């Protein structure tokens, strides 16, 4: 595909309503955010215009969720300027998702909202010619975007917001100039390659010597404050609390999740940058330590080591460019699939006129297959985000009753088609999951779907949920092994190429092995685990740390 016309394709669709409006809003900011240098000025203007037109049709929670999903991929200064003029929560999410170079950020700084400027300054960003500026975008002030909400601007800013057509053109030209300046910078900048220091004799110096292990200690925020092994300046200041993005230092999603839950971590992936003596991939094992007097969490102590040959060989490396290409491909496939699903629903529901039973049946089959493909692409997209550490943090609380009610609704059609009985019991009291509802539902839905597909017709699956009390309480869900995978080794089941013989049409699009590995990686990213035992499959996820429940448990069906 030599010409990228995805944004134009999305903008050709008329202004939608309801859920379709939220979907288009998410598509437009996703396209504007990731590759601003490849878009012409008029395309950026058209995209921002469409966002402004959709503003009143998309609820704030939907807009906030879309901005949070960018998660380190917002590289468009005009889009950041626009989003910073929205509500405070969306402004905060946009700043958190931004990944701009210091030069581009300096160009955009005067046009950002006052709140966005304060957030950047609190993060250490300094702008030499700082001047108080109202939040402006190509489409007006923050109060305009909020659709008549409370006016938080000063009288001077209120006067500026009542602008004439000439003022609006000037604001638009400012954004155009900013877009052009950014494009010129990206075209002309040179990339300097880092070379290890060498001595006059041509041999590598001290910082190129071999280093196989690093002992370290962090403070309560996860920042490394003490090391034994490398030069202090090469690693002190690096954090293990946030997953690595792009080519920066940091742990994988599993390591960051373990830190959030104050749980021990074993062989978490860790990437270090800078001096050649520490740069590269490491494996990190660490345990939390607490004050003996107060019991207060004080940090982690652990060791990093270089990965062995087997670990290097088994790791699937997806660099930034390939990851972006895959995400773009998924996006390109989603758009026509959504169109196919929409037209199939029109035919199946006879919205434009009567249709024969055969024609409606064919449309229904096409719709089901398209949804199956779309679910496979969603799984692939999630797998890429987990592997790259781009999966948003799961923070919240989810009750087990709500989860099982959702599972009943989602899996009813699948259990009926396979004639499978799914019986789940709870060993009360059950603490809520220490994760948001979307994350817990995603994990359980994929696990239970894979298990149901692996059953024989008429089979019964038994599951049990139980809270394990301890320093870090967990919820453990055990599920009986489906008969068709009962005697298959764990290593074979977790093979991404593994499928279910004889059920190609009903199996997961990407195979049983891929589904189970995805569930395992999602559980690890959330601070839990997935274990395949001889007779059952055990899923462990973190539970809420505070509860009025007693430790005594009674069985309740």
N, C-alpha and C positions, 0 to 999 in steps of 0.2 A: 504494500500500500504506500505509494509515493506521495500522495496528497492527503493530508489529515483533514477530513471534512466532518469529523464527528460532531463538533460543536454546531456547525451549520445544520447538520441533520437534525439535531435535537431542537434547534431554534425554529426549524420549519414547521414543527408541530404547533397548532394553535394553543392558546392559553387553556390549560386543563383546570379541572376543579377537583376538590377532595384529595384522595390519596394520590391521584395522578399528578396533582400540582406539587405535592411534597416530593414525589419521585423525580419530577423534572427539575425541581430546585436542587436536589442532591446531585443530579447528573451534571447540571451546569457548573456548580461550584467545584465538582470533582475535575471537570475538564479545564476550568480556568486555573485551578490551583497547581496542577502538576507540571505543565510544560508551558509556562507563559512566554518563553523566548520563541516558541514555534508558532505563536498566534500573531496575526496582524492586528494593528491598532483597532481597526473597525470591528474585528471579531470580538476583541475584549470589550469594546463599547457596547456591542450588541448583546453580549453575555450579561454584562452588568445591568443593561436596560431590562432584560428579561427577568433577572433576579428582583429588580425593583417592582416590575409588574406582578410578580408572583408573591410579593411580600405579604399582602393582605390575605392571600389565599392559603398560606402555609402557616400553621401554628408555630409559636415560639419553641415549644418542646421539639417539634420536628426539625426546625432550623438548627437548634442547638445540637441535636443528635447528629445531623449531617456535618456540622462544622467539627464536632469532636471526632468523627470518623476519619477526618483528614490526618490527624495524629502524626505531625512531623512532615507532612507532604504539601503544606501550603507554601508555595514558592512564588506566588504572584503578589507583588506589592499593591497593584490596584485593587485586587480582591481583598487584601488585608485592610486597606483604607476603607473600603465599602463595609466590611463586616465590623470594623471597629466603631462604626457609626450606629450599629444596631444596639440591642439591649446590653446591659452590663455583663450578663452571663455569656452571651454570644461573643462579646468583645474579649472577655477573658479566655474563652475557648479558642478564639482565632489567634490570639497572641501565643497561647500554649502550643498550637498546631503549626505555627510559622517556622519556616526554615529558610531564612533570607541571609545573604551575605551582608557583612557590615556596611559595604558601600551602598547596596540597594536599600538597606534599612535606613541609612542616613538620608537618602533621597526621599524616602516615604515619610520620615519622622514628622516633618512640619504639617503634613496633611492628616495625620492620625488623630483620633479623638483624644481629649485630655486624659481620659482613663487609660487608653492604650499607651500614651506617652509615659504616664506615671508607672505603669507596669514594666515597661522597658527600662526605665530609669532604676526601678527597684531591682532589676536583674543585672545592673551594672552597665547598661548602655549609656553612653555619653554623647550628646550632640552639641557641637560647639556653638551654633547659632540658634539656640532654643528660643522660640517665641511663642507666647500663648496663642493657640489657634483653636477655633471651633472645629468640631468633627464634621468634615465635609467629604462628600463623595461626588461622583458625577451626577447624583440625583437628589441632592439636598441635605438637610441636616438630620441629626439623630431623631428629633421629634417627628419629622416627616416619616421616617422609616418606622417608627413605633406605632404609627397609625392613630395619633391623637392621644397618646399616653401622657403621663405627668411630664411637665416641662422642666428639665433639669438644667437648662442653659441660662447664662447670664443675660441681662437686658441687652447688652451689646451684641451677644451672639444671636438673640432673638431677632434683632433688627437685621442682622446679616442674613438670617434664614429666609426673610421675605425679600427675595431677590427677583430681579427682572429677567427677561429672556436673555439679555446680554450677560448678566451675571452667571446664568446657567451655562451659557456657551463657554464663558471663561473657565468655569469649574471643569467642564468637559474637556477643554483644551489642556488644563493642568494635568488631568489624568492621562490624556493622550501623550503629552510631553514626557510624563513619567514613564509610561509604557515604552516609548521610543528610546528614552535614555537607558532603561534597563536592557532593552534588546541590543543596543549598541555595546553596552558593557559586556554582555554575555558573548557577543560575537568577537570582540576584540581582546578579551582577557586571555592571558597565557597561563598555562598550568605548569607549575614548577614541580619537578619530581624530587623526592627526598632521597638522598644518598647517605649511606652509613659513613661515619667518619673514618678516615684512613690515615695512617702514619706516613711519614716521608718515604719509607721503604715500600709502601704499597700495601702493607698488611693492615688489617682492621685494628683499631685502637681499643682502649679499655671498654668503651660502650658497645663493642661488637663481640665481646667475650661471651662464651656460652653460660647460660643461667637456666637451671633446671627447676628451681623451686623458689617461691617467695612466701615468707611468713608475713602476715599482716594483721592489723587490728583497726577497727573502724570506731567512729563515735556513734551516738544514737541516731544520727541522720543517715548513716551508711557511708560517710566519707572516710576514706583511708587516712589515718593519722599517724600510723607507725608501721615500719616495714623492717624486715631483716633479709638482706640478700642484695637487692639492687641499690643504686644510688637513690637517696631519699627523694630527690626532686623528680625522679622518673615515674613515681607511682603515687606519692602522697597527694591527696586532693581528688583522686579518682573516686567516684561513687559506685557502690554496688546496689544502690536502691532503685535505680532507673535502668530499664533495658537499653542496650546500645541501639542507636539509630544511624543509618547510612554507614559511614566508615569511622564513626566515633567510638570511644572506649565505653565499656559497660558490660553487664552480664546479659545472658539470654533471658527470655520471659520466665523460665522456671526459677532462675536465681533471684530475679526481682520479686516474683510472687512469694518465694520463701522468705525474703526479707520482710515483706509487708506482713506476713503472718507470724513473724518471729520464730520460724521453724528452722531446724538444721538443714543444710543443703549439702548435697554430695555430687561431685563431678559436674557442677553447673558450668556451662560454657562462659568464658570471660575473655573479652578482647581488650588489649592494651595498645596504646599508640605512643608515638614519640621516639625516644632513644631506641636504637636497634637492639639493645640488650634486653628490653622488655617487650618491644613491639611484636604483635602477633596474637595467636590464639592460646588460651590457657584453659585448664580445668581447675575449678575452684571448689573446695570443700571447707565448710565453716559452720560454727555453732554460735548461737547467741549467748551472751553472758549478762548477768544481772547483778545489781548491787546486793551485797550480803546484808547490808543494814536495812535498806528500804525495799528491796525486791524490784527496784525500778530497772527497766531495760537500759543498757548502757552501750550496746553495740555488738559487733561480731568479732570473733577471733578465728583465724583459719590459715589455710595454705593454698597457694596456687602452684600448679605443676604444668609442664608442657604435655600436650596430648601424645599418647603413644601411637604407633603406626596403625593399629586396628581402629582406634577412635578417629584418626584422620581419614582413613579409607572409608569408614562407615558414614561419615558426615556428608550430607547433601549441601553443597555450597551454592547459594544463589546470590550473586552480587547485585548491586543496586540497579544497574542497567537492565539485566535480565529480569529482575523482579518488576521493574516498571513496565517492561514490554509485556510480561505475563498479565499484569493488572490491566493494561490497555486492551489486550486481546480479550480478556474476560468482559470488559466493559463493552467492547464492540459486539460481542456475541449476545450480551444481555439485551441490547436495544432491539434487534430484530425478533428475539424470542418473546419479549414483552408485547411486541406488535402482533405476533402470531397468536399468542394467548388471548389478546384483546379481541381480534377478529373471530377467533374460534368461539369465544363466549357470546359474541353478537349472533353468530349463526345458531349456536346451541340453544340460546334463549329466544330466538326468533324476534330480535328487537327491530329489525328492518323489514319484517314481513314473514309469512309462513315459509317453512322449509320441510321437506320430506323427512320421514324418520331415518332413512338411510343416510341422508345428508347430515342430519344432526348427530347421528352416531359417529360418523366419520369425523366431524368437527370435535366431538367429545374426545375421541381417541387422540387426535392431533393435540388437543389442549393438554391432555394428561401426559403425553410424551414430552411436550414443550416444558411443562412444569418440572418433570423429572430432570430434563437437561439443565433447567435453571437452578434446581437444587444442587446438581453436581457442580455447576460453576460457582455457586455460593460456597460449597465445601472447599473447592480449590482456592478460592480467594481467601478464605479463613486460614487455610493451611499455609499459604504464603505469608500472611500477616503473623501467624504464630512463629514460623521459622525465622522471620526477620525481626521479631520483637516489636512489631507495629500494632499488635492487638491491644486495644484500650484496656486500662486497668479496670478490673471488676470490683466495684465497691458498692456495698449495699447489704440488704438482708432479704431472704426469701423463705417463706414458710413452706413446709412440706405439703400441706393440704392444697395450697394454691398450685404447686408444681404438679401433683398427681392429677388434679382437675384438668390442667392444661394438657397433660399427657393423654388423658382419656379422650379429649377432643381431637388431638392431633393424630392419634394412632388408631382411632376407631375403624376407619376405612381399611387400614392395612390388616388389622387383626381379623376383621370380617372376611376379607378376601383370602386370607391364609387359614381361616378357621382355627385361630390360635387363641387360647385363653391365657390372659395375663393377670396373675394374682399377686398383688403386692401387699405385704403386711408391714406394720410399724411397731417397733418395740418402744412404747412410750416411757418416759417423755422424750420427744424429739425436739432438739434445738433447731432454730432457723439456720439455713445455710448463710455463711458470711460472704455471699456473692450476690450480685444483682440478678433479677429474675431472668433477663435475657440470656445471661451466661449459663445459668443452671439449666434452663430449658434447652439451650443448644446442646449441651453435653448429654443430658438424659435422652433427648429426642434421637440423637444419632446412635447412641448405644442401644436403646430399645428397638429402634427400627432395624439395625443390623442383626439383633438377636431374633426378632420376629421373622425376618426374611430367611434366617438360617434354620427355622423350625420345619418339621414335617406338618402336613395338614392334620388338624385335630390335636396337636400337641399342646401341653400346658407349661407355661413358663412361670416359675415362682421367684419372687423377689422379696427382700426384707431390708428395711431401713432402720438403722440403729445408731444412736449417738454414743461415741466413745469419750468418756470424761477424762481429762488430763490437763497438763499445763496448757496445751493447745487442743481444745476439743475438736473432734472431727465427726462428720456424718459418714457412716460406711454403708454402702448399698451393695448387697450381694445378690446376684442373679444366677439361677441355675443355667448350666450350659445347654444350649440347644442340641438336640440329638445328632444333627448332621455335622457338628463340629466338636463332638464330645471327645474324640480320641486324637484330635489334631494338636500337634505341639504348638506352644506359644510362638516360637520363632516363625513357624509357617503361617500361623494366623495373622501375624503382624506384617507379613510380606505384602507390600503394596499391590503386587500382581495377583494376590490370592483372591479367588472368587468362590461362588457356590456352584458346583457342577449341576447342570441340568436346569438351572433357573435363571438363565441369562436375562430374560425379559423382566423378571421381577427384582433382580438384585440391584444393589447400589450401582449408580452409573460408574463410579470409580473403583468398585470392587470392595469386598468385605475387609481385606487387609488395610486398604486406605482408610476406610471408615473407623476401624478400631485404632489405628495409629493416630488419626485425627482426635478421637476421644481421649486417648492417652496424652497427647500433647496439650490439648485444651485443659485437661485435669492438672497436668504438671504446671502449666502457665498460671493456673488459679491457686497453686499451692497444694495440690492433691496428687493422686496417683491412680493408675489402672493396673490391676494385677489379674492375670489369667491363671487360675488354679485348675486342679484336675477335675473338680466337680462344679466349680462356679466361677463367675467373673466378679471381681471385687472392685468397686469404684469408691474412692475415698476423697472427700472434699472438706474444706475447713468449715466448722460450725461457729455460730456466734459465741463469743467468749463470756457473755453475761446472760444469765437466765435465772428466773425464779424457780425453775424446775428442780426437783430433788434428784439425787443420783439413783434412787431406787427405780427400777424399770419393771413394767408389767406389759405382757403381750396384749395387743389390741389389734384385731383383724380389721 
